[in-house]
Structures are given as structure tokens and as C-alpha cells.
Amino acid sequence: MEKVNLAAKLAQIQDRWSPRIVAELNGQHVKIVKVAGEFVWHHHDEEDELFLVLEGVLEMQYRDPTGHAQSIELQAGEMIVVPRGVEHRPKADHEAHLLLFEPAGTLNTGNIRSDRTVEAPQRL
């Protein structure tokens, strides 16, 4: 067992939109990431994703079953689970710090490949 200090781990991250693994359990990765601006619209065919805002404000944009764009604003201490198959795009007007919980091997850009795709996240 090891204790993880999330603030200390986040202090090691200089870039944005590049998740880092801080723990693993039951085939799941716990990741942290700094974000700012808009991410890419994407979905995950097989994986649900949990987003917990540690600091800042996150807007989770998503498309409802009719294809219309919706959004939910999350403050520090709030979380959301994006179900598999739901097209979504995280957005933060100012830097926000997030904790992610998702199955190991989940690609951060899901069904899309872009310059923000992180094939193999580093472990901190």
C-alpha cells in the first residue's frame, strides 16, 4: 500500500490534457490531469468515465440521445460519470485539476485520434 498526495502529484504536471496514472485497482486506473480550454468531442464504446473536479470549474459538454448539445457545470468537489457511448467534450475556461477513474487502457480521446491523444499515460 502507498499513500498518494494528489496536490504533490499535480505539482509535478506542467502540461495540460495529458493524464497521469496515480493508482490502479481492479483493472481500473486513477488518473490526474490539468485542463484548460476545450478538449475534442469523442466517445468511448466500452468504458464509462468518472470525472472529479479537484480544483477549478469544468463544463462537461455532451450530446443527448437526439444529438443536441447539452452541458453540466462542475465545481471543485463535484463529479460526473459519462456513460459509455455518450459523445462528450470537457471544457474549462481557466485551468482546472481533475481526477479520472476509468478502466485501464482507456484512451483519453476515445474513438478519435488527435494531437491530444495519449497512447500510454505516464505513472507518477
Buried (B, 14 or more C-beta within 10 A) or exposed (E): EEEEEBEEBBEEBEEBBBBBBBBEEEEBBBBBBBBEEBBBBBBBEEBBBBBBBBBBBBBBBBBEEEEEEEEEEBEEEEBBEBEEEBBBBBBBEEEBBBBBBBBEEBBBBBEBEEEBBBEEBEEB
